[in-house]
């Protein structure tokens, strides 16, 4: 076997070994890659003509808390897939948690993406009765003009990773800053000399 034929045989073998992996990318219309993917722990639901995605309450920065009396904004995206326009009128929560406030009804035209919370939060839970640190879930009832009441359990997500660009939740306390230990400070000072 000549040197060129050996290289050709190796290249052909590598291509044939990779072929099953490459064909997975074109698995047809039902392939998992043809479906929307939301890489966060936010809630997604499809109920009575309303597609809800990326629903979450913004918690504090990682390691901090939203204190009692503070507030947490709701973020979500909605698409009205019904026959006519709809409107988010209100949000209900357990009064033992706080008070839900919707600053203005949210119009949902047919087949149009509507984001709640950006650029300014319009749905808040105010007067929190207990502190939140992220990782909790809050049960809510979204009240729509046509779709009616849609119950959801929505997570409280810390303001980290892809959520750091969002404004801090009202009343959030700062995360504790690490303080150097005396031995670490002394070792650092000795290394400087």
Secondary structure, DSSP 8 states (H G I E B T S, - for coil): --HHHHHHHHHHHHHHHHHHHHHGGG--TTSGGGS----SS-EEEEETTEEEEEEEEE--STT--B-TT--EEEEEEEEE-SSS-EEEEEEEE-TTT-EEEESS-EEE-BT-EEEESSSS--EEEES-SS-B-SS-EEEEEEEETTTEEEEEEEEEE-S-GGGTTS---TTB---------HHHHHHHHHHH-
